[in-house]
């Protein structure tokens, strides 16, 4: 389980341009990990999901990985 990285590092806003942070919430196949695995609160999980989806749309993260 990934410890709550956002709380530990005092990150208030999740930015879609912070690709290295977002990669920690995506599994090797490119799918977004669930709350139980990430340890995020519901509000943080929604923010991470939105940022990942925006990063994918902008071409910063792949939709799927082989």
C-alpha positions in Angstrom: 0.0 0.0 0.0 1.3 3.4 -0.9 1.3 5.7 2.2 -0.7 8.9 1.7 1.9 10.7 -0.3 -0.1 13.9 -0.6 -0.5 14.3 3.2 3.1 13.3 4.0 4.5 15.9 1.5 1.9 18.5 2.4 0.6 18.8 -1.2 -2.6 20.8 -1.2 -3.3 20.7 -5.0 -2.6 18.0 -7.4 -1.4 19.4 -10.7 -1.8 17.5 -14.0 1.7 18.7 -15.0 3.4 16.8 -12.1 3.7 13.6 -14.0 6.2 12.0 -11.6 3.6 12.3 -8.7 0.8 11.0 -10.9 2.8 7.9 -12.0 2.7 6.7 -8.4 -1.1 6.4 -8.6 -1.1 4.4 -11.9 -0.5 0.6 -12.0 2.0 -0.9 -14.6 -0.9 -1.4 -17.1 -1.8 2.3 -17.0 -5.0 2.0 -14.9 -5.7 4.3 -12.0 -5.3 2.6 -8.6 -8.2 2.5 -6.1 -8.4 4.3 -2.8 -7.7 1.1 -0.8 -4.4 0.7 -2.6 -3.4 4.4 -2.5 -4.6 5.2 1.0 -6.0 8.6 -0.2 -9.2 10.2 1.1 -12.2 10.4 -1.2 -11.5 14.1 -1.9 -7.8 13.5 -2.7 -8.7 10.5 -4.9 -11.1 12.5 -7.0 -8.4 15.2 -7.4 -5.8 12.6 -8.4 -8.2 11.0 -10.9 -9.0 14.3 -12.5 -5.4 15.2 -12.8 -4.5 11.8 -14.3 -7.3 12.2 -16.9 -6.2 15.7 -17.8 -2.6 14.6 -18.1 -3.7 11.7 -20.4 -5.7 14.1 -22.6 -2.7 16.5 -22.8 -0.4 13.6 -23.8 1.7 13.7 -20.7 0.6 10.2 -19.5 -0.3 7.2 -21.7 -3.8 5.8 -21.7 -2.4 2.2 -21.6 1.0 0.7 -21.2 2.1 -2.6 -22.6 
